[in-house]
């Protein structure tokens, strides 16, 4: 009798802990593909909605895809303030930081930030 009562009291705790852990595991897995790529724009292709960005410290290039849902901003180095911009304001040789989702070595950007030097 005591064992049955104990089992009845423990069952909800076990079920709750398993259901609470499932979304946390899903979130960890979901965030595994989130990424960032920073460097200078080498090539832009508006027809394909891509930027080829070369990392400054290693000369490695990655393709960054964007779409109508990508947010474009500019930000001065060291500043917390940013301004919304149009994609046409990002040109070759501009320094950018792209954030998004990695898929097979390609970054699908949700945010592209053009970095402004103090002279821009």
N, C-alpha and C positions, 0 to 999 in steps of 0.2 A: 504494500500500500504506500509506504513512504517512497519507494523507488518510483512508483507511478506518478505520485504527486510531484516529486523532484523533476521527472521527465517532462511533465506538463508545464512546469514553471520554466524550465530551461529551453524548451522548444521555441517559444517566441523570441527569446534572446538570440538564439542561434540563427533563426530565420531572418531576424532584423539585421544582424551583423553581416550576413551573406548578401542581402539585398543592398545594404549601404555600401559594401565594398565593390559591387559591380559597377556603378557609375564612376567610381574613382579609378578603377582599372581601365574603363573605356576612355576616360579623360587622359590618362597617362599614354595610352596607345594613340589616341587622337593627336596629342601634342608632339608625338615622336617625329612627325614629318614637318613640323613648323620650322622655318629657317630664316636666315638673314644672309645677304650677300652685299658686300661693300666694295666699291672701287670706282674706276673711271669708265664712262661710256666709250666704247670703241666703235660700235656701229649701232645705228637705230634703224629699224625697219617698220615704219608705220603700217604698211600693208599687212604684215604678219603680226603686228602688235608685239614686237620683241625689241629688247635692248640686249646687246652683248656687252657685258661688264667685266673689265679686267681688274683683278685684285692688285693693289699697288705693291704689296710686300712679296708676292710670289709670281706675278705675271700669269696667273691662272685665269682663264676666261670661262664665264658661265652665261647661259642664255636666261634672260628674265622675260617671261611672258606677262602681259597685262591685258586687261579688258575694261569694259565700261564700269565695272565695279571697283576698279583699282583707285585708291585715293592718292592724289598727287599733292605734295607739299614742298615748300622750300624752307630751309632753316639755316640760320647763321651759326657758324661753329661756336660751340659753347653756350648757345642761347636755348632757353626753354620755349621761346615763342616761335611759332611756325605760321606760314601763310599758305592757303590753298592756291595751287597753280594749275595751269593747263598743261597737258602732256607735251604740247608743242614747245614749251619753254625749256625742256630738257634736250640738250644738244650733245653732239660728240665732244668728248674730253671733259664733260661735266662730271663732278664727283657725286655719286648717289649711294644711298643705302636702300636696299629693297628688302621688304619683309613679306613672307608668304608661306606657301606650302611647297616642299620639295617633292618631285616625282621624277624618278629616273634621271637625276642630275640636272633637271630643269626646275627653276623657281617660278611658280605661278604667284605673282605679286598681288598682295592685298593693299600694300602701301609702298610708294616710291617717294623717297625724300631726297630732294636736290640739296646738296650742301653748299652753302654760300660762304665764300671767304669774306674777310672784312672789307675787301676792295670791291665786291660785287654790288 
